[in-house]
């Protein structure tokens, strides 16, 4: 089981093999500086860290999303905040990039699903994602392959029928999503 430590600068969970904190970017020497927060995967701590890391990105991306969807299209969408949809997609890829064993994935999936259910029903989120996909299919025909990759992760995470999760996003946001995820991955190496 992977070990997790607290960043000496911000206190966020950092994987034992990481060289940088994914939350604040601080270079960490876990052998001397990090404080171990458990020999097993600490789902609660990592989930809380995830919420902090992704919230600012989701706010920025939701503004861009509203600019890309005109009022006529936006009025067709179910009442689930764009920010929550984007947060979910970013968080899902972060979860995928930072968990390494089936047991870690299971624990994190349960913890994050519990958080999502406190914020918005997964059924409502699915309805919103489906509506995005339908609207954007009307507007553009080509989608990044990353959409289908995240779609498979979405299905595994929620146990829902197939929705390519990133098909819900305008094509301009793919770069933002990829840059965000890649920056986290590079910091954790």
C-alpha positions as CSV (number, residue, x, y, z in Angstrom):
1,X,0.0,0.0,0.0
2,X,1.3,3.4,-0.9
3,X,2.3,5.7,1.9
4,X,1.2,9.4,2.1
5,X,2.9,12.2,4.0
6,X,2.0,15.8,4.8
7,X,3.8,18.6,2.8
8,X,6.0,20.5,5.2
9,X,4.8,23.8,3.6
10,X,1.0,23.5,3.2
11,X,0.1,20.2,4.9
12,X,-1.4,18.6,1.8
13,X,-1.1,14.9,1.3
14,X,1.9,13.9,-0.8
15,X,2.7,10.4,-2.2
16,X,5.8,8.8,-0.8
17,X,7.6,8.8,-4.2
18,X,6.7,12.4,-5.0
19,X,9.4,15.1,-5.4
20,X,7.0,18.0,-5.4
21,X,3.8,18.8,-3.5
22,X,0.9,18.7,-6.0
23,X,-1.0,21.5,-4.0
24,X,1.7,24.2,-3.5
25,X,4.6,22.9,-5.7
26,X,7.1,22.8,-2.8
27,X,10.0,20.4,-3.3
28,X,9.8,17.8,-0.6
29,X,12.3,15.5,0.9
30,X,10.0,13.1,2.6
31,X,12.7,11.1,4.3
32,X,13.6,14.1,6.5
33,X,10.8,16.7,6.2
34,X,7.6,14.9,5.6
35,X,5.3,13.8,8.4
36,X,3.8,10.5,7.7
37,X,0.0,10.6,7.8
38,X,-0.6,6.9,7.6
39,X,0.9,3.7,6.2
40,X,-2.3,3.1,4.2
41,X,-4.0,5.3,1.7
42,X,-5.7,8.3,3.5
43,X,-8.7,8.8,1.4
44,X,-10.2,11.6,3.4
45,X,-7.0,13.7,3.4
46,X,-6.4,13.2,-0.3
47,X,-10.0,14.0,-1.1
48,X,-9.8,17.3,0.9
49,X,-6.6,18.1,-0.9
50,X,-8.2,17.4,-4.2
51,X,-11.1,19.8,-3.4
52,X,-8.6,22.6,-2.8
53,X,-6.5,21.9,-5.9
54,X,-9.4,21.7,-8.4
55,X,-11.8,24.4,-7.1
56,X,-9.9,27.4,-8.6
57,X,-9.4,25.6,-11.9
58,X,-13.1,24.7,-12.1
59,X,-14.2,28.3,-11.4
60,X,-12.0,29.6,-14.2
61,X,-13.0,26.9,-16.6
62,X,-16.7,27.4,-15.9
63,X,-16.5,31.0,-16.9
64,X,-14.9,30.0,-20.2
65,X,-17.5,27.4,-20.7
66,X,-20.3,29.9,-20.3
67,X,-18.7,32.1,-22.8
68,X,-18.4,29.3,-25.3
69,X,-22.0,28.2,-25.0
70,X,-24.5,30.9,-26.1
71,X,-27.6,31.7,-24.0
72,X,-29.9,29.6,-26.2
73,X,-27.8,26.5,-25.7
74,X,-27.1,27.2,-22.0
75,X,-30.8,27.5,-21.2
76,X,-31.4,23.9,-22.3
77,X,-29.1,22.5,-19.7
78,X,-30.3,21.0,-16.4
79,X,-29.7,22.9,-13.3
80,X,-26.3,21.6,-12.2
81,X,-23.5,24.2,-11.9
82,X,-20.9,24.2,-14.7
83,X,-18.3,24.5,-12.0
84,X,-19.3,21.2,-10.4
85,X,-19.3,19.4,-13.8
86,X,-15.8,20.7,-14.6
87,X,-14.6,20.1,-11.1
88,X,-15.7,16.5,-11.4
89,X,-13.9,16.0,-14.7
90,X,-10.7,17.5,-13.4
91,X,-10.8,15.7,-10.2
92,X,-11.5,12.4,-11.9
93,X,-8.3,12.7,-14.0
94,X,-6.4,13.7,-10.9
95,X,-7.7,10.7,-9.1
96,X,-6.6,8.5,-12.1
97,X,-3.1,10.1,-12.2
98,X,-2.3,9.8,-8.5
99,X,-3.8,6.4,-7.4
100,X,-1.8,3.3,-8.1
101,X,-3.4,0.2,-6.8
102,X,-6.9,-1.2,-7.0
103,X,-7.4,-0.8,-3.3
104,X,-6.4,2.9,-3.3
105,X,-8.7,3.5,-6.3
106,X,-11.6,1.8,-4.5
107,X,-11.1,3.8,-1.3
108,X,-10.7,7.1,-3.1
109,X,-13.7,6.4,-5.3
110,X,-15.9,5.7,-2.3
111,X,-14.7,8.9,-0.5
112,X,-15.1,11.1,-3.5
113,X,-18.5,9.7,-4.4
114,X,-19.7,10.4,-0.9
115,X,-18.5,14.0,-1.3
116,X,-20.2,14.4,-4.6
117,X,-23.5,13.1,-3.2
118,X,-23.3,15.8,-0.6
119,X,-23.0,18.4,-3.3
120,X,-25.1,17.2,-6.2
121,X,-26.8,13.9,-7.0
122,X,-24.8,11.8,-9.4
123,X,-28.0,11.4,-11.5
124,X,-28.3,15.1,-11.9
125,X,-24.6,15.3,-12.9
126,X,-25.1,12.6,-15.4
127,X,-28.1,14.5,-16.9
128,X,-26.0,17.6,-17.2
129,X,-23.1,15.7,-18.9
130,X,-25.5,14.1,-21.3
131,X,-27.0,17.5,-22.2
132,X,-23.6,19.0,-22.8
133,X,-22.7,16.2,-25.1
134,X,-25.9,16.6,-27.1
135,X,-25.5,20.4,-27.4
136,X,-21.9,20.2,-28.4
137,X,-22.5,17.5,-30.9
138,X,-24.8,19.9,-32.7
139,X,-22.0,22.5,-32.8
140,X,-18.9,20.6,-33.6
141,X,-18.1,17.2,-35.0
142,X,-14.5,16.4,-33.9
143,X,-13.4,15.6,-30.4
144,X,-10.1,15.0,-28.8
145,X,-9.2,11.3,-28.1
146,X,-8.8,12.3,-24.4
147,X,-12.6,12.6,-24.2
148,X,-13.0,8.9,-24.8
149,X,-10.3,8.0,-22.4
150,X,-11.9,10.1,-19.7
151,X,-15.3,8.6,-20.6
152,X,-14.0,5.1,-19.7
153,X,-12.8,6.5,-16.4
154,X,-16.1,8.2,-15.8
155,X,-17.9,4.8,-16.3
156,X,-15.5,3.0,-14.0
157,X,-15.7,5.7,-11.3
158,X,-19.5,6.0,-11.2
159,X,-20.7,2.7,-12.5
160,X,-22.9,4.6,-15.0
161,X,-23.6,3.8,-18.6
162,X,-21.2,5.2,-21.2
163,X,-20.8,8.9,-21.3
164,X,-17.5,10.3,-22.7
165,X,-16.9,12.7,-19.9
166,X,-14.9,15.3,-21.7
167,X,-17.3,15.4,-24.6
168,X,-19.3,17.7,-22.3
169,X,-16.6,20.4,-22.6
170,X,-16.0,22.8,-25.5
171,X,-12.9,21.8,-27.5
172,X,-11.1,24.9,-26.3
173,X,-11.1,23.5,-22.7
174,X,-9.2,20.3,-23.6
175,X,-5.9,22.2,-23.5
176,X,-6.8,23.6,-20.0
177,X,-7.7,20.2,-18.7
178,X,-4.6,18.6,-20.2
179,X,-2.3,21.3,-18.9
180,X,-3.7,21.1,-15.4
181,X,-3.3,17.3,-15.3
182,X,0.1,17.3,-16.8
183,X,1.3,20.0,-14.4
184,X,0.1,17.8,-11.4
185,X,1.8,14.8,-12.9
186,X,5.1,16.6,-13.5
187,X,5.1,17.9,-9.9
188,X,4.6,14.4,-8.5
189,X,7.5,12.9,-10.3
